[in-house]
Amino acid sequence: MNSSERWAKAAKDVGMKYMVLPPCTDRFQHFDATADRLPRRSDCAFANPRANGISGGFNAFRQQE
């Protein structure tokens, strides 16, 4: 079970029905943007192949339904 799945299970166990997501944290944009600090961009110094955690999180929450 990965981190997203653990969060989704914990949220379901306490009765959470919605996930609130801020547009950015620590100056990193979660959504597609023109910012140069977007971890999903290959030219970003902080690039990570698993950087799209939002997609994994949403999918884990959907599986808990």
TIKE-932410 format. One record per residue (C-alpha): x, y, z. Coordinates in steps of 0.25 Angstrom, whole numbers, plus 5000, padded with zeros to 4 digits. Example, Ala and Ser with C-alpha at 12.3 -4.5 7.8 and 13.67 -1.06 7.14 Angstrom:
{X 5049&Y 4982&Z 5031}
{X 5055&Y 4996&Z 5029}
***
This chain:
{X 5000&Y 5000&Z 5000}
{X 5006&Y 5013&Z 4996}
{X 5005&Y 5027&Z 5003}
{X 4993&Y 5031&Z 4995}
{X 4985&Y 5018&Z 4998}
{X 4988&Y 5020&Z 5013}
{X 4983&Y 5034&Z 5013}
{X 4971&Y 5030&Z 5005}
{X 4968&Y 5019&Z 5014}
{X 4970&Y 5027&Z 5027}
{X 4960&Y 5038&Z 5021}
{X 4950&Y 5028&Z 5018}
{X 4951&Y 5022&Z 5032}
{X 4948&Y 5035&Z 5038}
{X 4936&Y 5038&Z 5029}
{X 4943&Y 5048&Z 5020}
{X 4935&Y 5050&Z 5007}
{X 4943&Y 5062&Z 5000}
{X 4958&Y 5065&Z 4998}
{X 4962&Y 5079&Z 4999}
{X 4974&Y 5083&Z 4991}
{X 4981&Y 5096&Z 4991}
{X 4987&Y 5102&Z 4978}
{X 5001&Y 5101&Z 4983}
{X 5010&Y 5097&Z 4994}
{X 5024&Y 5101&Z 4997}
{X 5024&Y 5109&Z 4984}
{X 5021&Y 5097&Z 4976}
{X 5009&Y 5098&Z 4967}
{X 5000&Y 5085&Z 4967}
{X 4993&Y 5088&Z 4954}
{X 4999&Y 5091&Z 4940}
{X 5005&Y 5105&Z 4940}
{X 5015&Y 5113&Z 4933}
{X 5023&Y 5113&Z 4946}
{X 5038&Y 5109&Z 4945}
{X 5036&Y 5101&Z 4959}
{X 5027&Y 5091&Z 4953}
{X 5032&Y 5077&Z 4957}
{X 5026&Y 5070&Z 4946}
{X 5034&Y 5078&Z 4936}
{X 5046&Y 5071&Z 4931}
{X 5055&Y 5084&Z 4931}
{X 5052&Y 5087&Z 4946}
{X 5063&Y 5084&Z 4956}
{X 5053&Y 5077&Z 4965}
{X 5048&Y 5068&Z 4954}
{X 5043&Y 5054&Z 4959}
{X 5036&Y 5043&Z 4951}
{X 5026&Y 5042&Z 4962}
{X 5024&Y 5056&Z 4963}
{X 5009&Y 5056&Z 4959}
{X 5004&Y 5051&Z 4973}
{X 4991&Y 5058&Z 4971}
{X 4987&Y 5048&Z 4960}
{X 4991&Y 5036&Z 4969}
{X 4984&Y 5043&Z 4981}
{X 4971&Y 5045&Z 4973}
{X 4972&Y 5030&Z 4968}
{X 4974&Y 5025&Z 4982}
{X 4962&Y 5033&Z 4987}
{X 4953&Y 5028&Z 4976}
{X 4957&Y 5013&Z 4979}
{X 4951&Y 5015&Z 4993}
{X 4937&Y 5019&Z 4988}
***
